[in-house]
Amino acid sequence: MADTSRRCLRSVASGLALAVSLGLAVGCSVDEGGKEAAAVPSDKKITVGFVNGNSIQFHTCLQKALLARAAKRDVEVLTANSAADPNKELSNIDDMIAKKVDVIVVQTVNVDSLRGGVARANRAGIPIFLTGVASGVDQSKILGAVVADVTQVGSSLGGWVAKDTGGGPAKIAIIGGAPGGAAELMTAAFKKSMGPGAKIVFEQPAFWQRSKAQDVAENLLQAEPDVEYVLVHNEDMAFGVEAAFRAAGRTRVKILTNGGTAEGVEAVRTGRFAVTVSNTPKDIGEMAVESVVGLLRKDASAKKIDSVPQVVVTRENTSAARPYCVR
């Protein structure tokens, strides 16, 4: 057990700074008896059970990237889709356990319900790996994760506002995703970095839906006709917001958003959005395969928690945006 503890400490040390920046706990993947899981031999083909959360653009691009990189690494992938249903996610995890995959990769529907899936995989002795987010889950119970640092996104967009206003007065609205989790982390970081003169005058969720965001934006213009900036948590909702502003003749309100899709980057280039942050499912899917293989093979260079690259995209640097999807 002493040797295992020393190995854990060495692996934790390499990722500690990143994990702290994400607000995550760090630990080693061990079985319920306290022993590190044995390495998967290099001559054994790895089988991944990938449980995807939905079928919108982000999720389809994530799966394409994961499958393409898995093919290059001679990794077999079994897929399932939870259709945004936490109960379906749990049944999909159960199905992957029954199929005796080597590892279960989950793009979760809901972090709270995911804890039950992690516990089931742990009891079955199958490692579980997360994509997109990992906060709210005991890191000692998972093999690892590749995450999009939403706190960094919020800080970057808030910093952009502070620079754009020179720290002076500004009326800002926030049209968020769903209450809790990633949305709250992004908003909190944005508020801390938006500058001393900025004031939030309106804040309402749109539950990641374009049509709902358009409705919320219409309400915003009625309630706060002098709003100058609006933070929208993803580009799909931002297009709904932009449509509402355009219909009302309010095209000078600056839209700040997140995603890095080809459509979103083009909207920045043409001035429909002021800024977006590129952190793409292509990177998440490719990095997830590399991390899973490295962690299962006990590669010393593999990180337990890794974060995808992010690029703040403005009209001046649209060419720097990372590819969103596998071509």
C-alpha positions in Angstrom: 0.0 0.0 0.0 2.9 2.4 0.7 4.2 1.9 -2.9 0.7 2.6 -4.2 0.4 5.8 -2.2 3.8 7.0 -3.5 2.7 6.4 -7.1 -0.6 8.3 -6.4 1.3 11.3 -5.0 3.6 11.4 -8.0 0.7 11.3 -10.5 -1.3 13.9 -8.5 1.5 16.3 -8.2 1.8 16.7 -12.0 -1.8 17.7 -12.4 -2.4 19.6 -9.1 -2.0 23.1 -10.4 -4.5 22.5 -13.2 -7.0 20.8 -10.9 -6.9 23.6 -8.4 -7.5 26.1 -11.1 -10.7 24.1 -12.1 -11.9 23.8 -8.5 -11.5 20.0 -8.6 -10.3 17.5 -6.1 -7.5 15.2 -7.3 -6.9 11.6 -6.5 -5.8 8.3 -8.0 -8.1 5.7 -9.5 -8.2 2.8 -7.0 -10.5 -0.1 -6.5 -12.7 -0.4 -3.4 -9.9 -2.4 -1.7 -7.5 0.5 -2.0 -5.3 -1.0 -4.7 -4.4 0.7 -8.0 -6.0 -1.0 -11.0 -3.5 -3.1 -13.0 -2.3 -1.6 -16.3 -3.9 -2.8 -19.5 -1.2 -4.7 -21.4 0.1 -3.0 -24.5 -0.8 -6.0 -26.7 -4.5 -6.0 -25.5 -6.9 -4.0 -27.7 -8.8 -1.5 -25.5 -12.6 -1.4 -25.8 -14.3 1.9 -24.9 -18.0 2.3 -24.1 -18.9 5.8 -25.0 -22.1 7.2 -23.4 -23.0 10.4 -25.2 -25.4 12.9 -23.7 -27.4 14.2 -26.7 -27.5 14.5 -30.4 -27.0 18.3 -30.9 -24.0 19.6 -32.9 -21.6 19.6 -30.0 -22.4 15.9 -29.2 -22.2 14.7 -32.8 -18.9 16.4 -33.3 -17.6 15.0 -30.0 -18.5 11.5 -31.1 -17.0 11.9 -34.6 -13.7 13.1 -33.1 -13.6 10.3 -30.5 -14.3 7.6 -33.1 -11.8 9.0 -35.6 -9.0 9.2 -33.1 -9.9 5.7 -31.7 -9.6 4.2 -35.1 -6.1 5.7 -35.4 -5.1 4.2 -32.0 -6.7 0.8 -32.8 -9.3 1.3 -30.0 -12.7 -0.3 -30.3 -15.6 1.9 -29.4 -19.2 0.9 -28.5 -21.6 3.9 -28.4 -24.9 4.8 -26.7 -26.8 8.1 -26.5 -28.7 9.3 -23.4 -30.9 11.8 -25.3 -30.6 14.3 -22.5 -32.2 11.9 -20.0 -30.4 11.2 -16.8 -32.2 7.9 -16.3 -31.2 6.8 -19.8 -27.6 7.7 -19.0 -27.7 5.3 -16.0 -29.1 2.5 -18.1 -26.5 3.1 -20.8 -23.8 2.8 -18.2 -25.3 -0.4 -16.9 -25.4 -1.7 -20.5 -21.7 -0.9 -20.9 -20.9 -2.7 -17.7 -22.8 -5.7 -18.9 -20.7 -5.6 -22.1 -17.5 -5.7 -20.0 -15.9 -2.8 -21.8 -12.4 -1.8 -20.5 -13.5 1.8 -19.7 -16.6 3.8 -19.9 -16.4 7.4 -21.3 -19.3 9.6 -20.4 -20.4 13.0 -21.7 -22.9 13.4 -18.9 -26.4 14.8 -19.0 -26.4 15.8 -15.3 -23.5 15.8 -12.9 -25.8 15.0 -9.9 -27.1 11.8 -11.5 -23.7 10.9 -12.8 -22.5 10.1 -9.3 -24.8 7.1 -9.4 -23.3 6.0 -12.7 -19.8 6.4 -11.3 -20.7 4.3 -8.2 -22.1 1.5 -10.5 -18.9 1.4 -12.6 -16.8 1.4 -9.5 -18.7 -1.6 -8.0 -18.2 -3.4 -11.3 -14.5 -2.7 -11.3 -14.7 -0.8 -14.7 -12.8 2.6 -14.9 -15.0 5.6 -15.8 -13.7 8.7 -17.7 -15.5 12.0 -18.1 -15.6 14.5 -21.0 -16.6 18.2 -20.9 -16.9 18.7 -17.1 -15.7 16.9 -14.0 -16.5 19.3 -11.1 -19.0 17.9 -8.6 -17.7 14.3 -8.9 -15.2 12.7 -6.5 -12.0 12.6 -8.6 -10.7 9.6 -6.7 -13.6 7.5 -8.2 -12.8 8.2 -11.8 -10.0 7.3 -14.2 -9.7 10.9 -15.4 -11.3 13.6 -17.4 -10.8 16.0 -20.3 -12.6 19.2 -19.5 -13.6 22.6 -21.0 -12.7 25.1 -18.3 -15.8 27.2 -18.1 -14.3 29.3 -15.3 -11.6 30.4 -17.7 -14.3 31.1 -20.4 -16.1 33.4 -18.0 -12.9 35.1 -17.0 -11.8 35.6 -20.6 -15.1 37.1 -21.6 -15.3 39.3 -18.5 -11.8 40.5 -19.2 -12.8 41.4 -22.8 -15.6 43.6 -21.5 -13.3 45.3 -19.0 -10.9 46.1 -21.8 -13.6 47.2 -24.2 -15.1 49.6 -21.6 -11.8 50.7 -20.1 -13.3 49.7 -16.7 -16.0 52.3 -17.1 -19.8 52.1 -16.7 -21.6 49.4 -18.8 -25.0 47.8 -18.6 -24.7 44.1 -19.1 -27.2 41.2 -19.4 -26.7 37.5 -19.0 -28.7 34.9 -20.8 -27.5 31.6 -19.3 -27.8 27.9 -19.9 -29.5 26.0 -17.1 -29.2 26.9 -13.5 -26.4 25.1 -11.7 -23.1 23.5 -12.7 -21.2 24.9 -15.6 -23.5 27.8 -16.2 -23.0 29.2 -12.7 -19.3 28.7 -12.8 -19.0 30.7 -16.1 -21.3 33.5 -14.8 -19.4 33.8 -11.5 -16.0 34.1 -13.2 -17.4 36.6 -15.7 -18.8 38.9 -12.9 -15.4 38.9 -11.1 -13.5 40.0 -14.2 -15.9 42.3 -16.1 -14.5 45.6 -14.6 -15.4 47.9 -11.8 -17.9 50.0 -13.7 -19.9 47.2 -15.2 -23.3 46.4 -13.8 -25.5 43.3 -14.4 -29.0 44.7 -15.1 -30.7 41.5 -16.3 -30.0 37.8 -15.8 -32.2 34.8 -16.9 -31.6 31.3 -18.1 -32.7 30.0 -21.6 -31.9 26.3 -20.9 -29.5 26.0 -23.9 -32.4 26.5 -26.4 -32.1 28.9 -29.3 -35.9 29.7 -29.4 -36.0 30.2 -25.6 -33.0 32.5 -25.8 -34.8 34.6 -28.5 -37.8 34.9 -26.2 -35.6 35.9 -23.3 -33.8 38.5 -25.4 -37.1 40.1 -26.4 -38.0 40.3 -22.7 -34.6 41.8 -22.0 -35.1 44.6 -24.6 -38.4 45.5 -23.0 -37.0 45.5 -19.4 -33.6 47.1 -20.2 -33.7 49.0 -23.4 -30.3 50.6 -22.7 -28.4 47.3 -22.3 -25.0 47.5 -24.0 -23.5 44.0 -23.7 -25.1 40.5 -23.3 -23.3 37.3 -22.2 -24.9 34.3 -23.8 -23.5 30.9 -22.6 -23.3 29.2 -26.0 -23.5 30.1 -29.6 -26.7 28.4 -30.5 -28.6 30.5 -27.9 -26.6 33.5 -29.1 -28.0 33.2 -32.6 -31.5 33.3 -31.1 -30.5 36.4 -29.1 -29.0 38.0 -32.2 -32.3 37.4 -34.2 -34.3 39.2 -31.5 -31.9 42.1 -31.5 -32.0 42.3 -35.3 -35.8 42.2 -35.4 -35.9 45.1 -32.9 -33.3 47.1 -34.7 -30.8 46.8 -31.8 -27.8 45.6 -33.7 -25.3 47.6 -31.6 -25.8 45.5 -28.5 -22.6 43.5 -28.2 -23.0 39.7 -27.9 -20.4 37.7 -26.0 -20.6 33.9 -26.3 -18.8 30.6 -26.2 -18.3 27.6 -28.5 -16.1 28.2 -31.6 -18.4 26.6 -34.2 -17.8 27.6 -37.9 -21.1 29.5 -37.8 -20.1 31.2 -34.6 -16.7 32.3 -35.8 -18.3 33.6 -39.0 -20.7 35.6 -36.9 -17.8 37.2 -35.2 -16.0 37.9 -38.5 -19.1 39.7 -39.8 -19.8 41.6 -36.6 -23.0 39.8 -35.5 -21.1 38.6 -32.4 -18.5 40.7 -30.7 -16.5 37.8 -29.3 -16.6 34.0 -28.8 -14.4 31.5 -27.1 -13.2 28.5 -29.1 -13.1 25.3 -27.0 -14.1 22.5 -29.3 -15.6 19.0 -29.1 -13.0 17.9 -31.7 -10.3 18.6 -29.2 -12.3 17.0 -26.3 -12.9 13.8 -28.3 -9.3 13.4 -29.5 -7.8 14.2 -26.1 -10.2 11.8 -24.4 -8.9 8.9 -26.4 -5.3 9.8 -25.9 -5.9 10.2 -22.1 -7.8 7.0 -21.8 -5.1 5.0 -23.6 -2.3 6.6 -21.6 -4.0 6.2 -18.2 -5.0 2.6 -18.9 -1.5 1.8 -20.1 0.0 3.6 -17.1 1.9 6.0 -19.3 3.7 8.4 -16.9 3.0 11.4 -19.2 -0.8 10.9 -19.2 -2.7 13.5 -17.2 -5.6 12.5 -15.0 -7.3 15.8 -15.5 -6.6 17.7 -18.7 -8.1 20.9 -20.1 -8.8 21.6 -23.8 -7.1 24.6 -25.5 -9.1 27.8 -25.6 -8.9 30.8 -27.9 -10.7 34.1 -27.4 -11.9 34.9 -30.9 -12.5 38.5 -32.0 -12.9 40.0 -35.5 -9.1 40.5 -35.6 -8.2 36.8 -35.1 -10.9 34.6 -36.5 -8.4 32.5 -38.3 -7.0 31.4 -34.9 -10.2 29.5 -33.9 -9.6 25.8 -33.5 -11.5 23.3 -35.8 -14.8 22.5 -34.2 -15.6 19.2 -35.9 -13.8 16.4 -37.8 -14.0 17.1 -41.5 
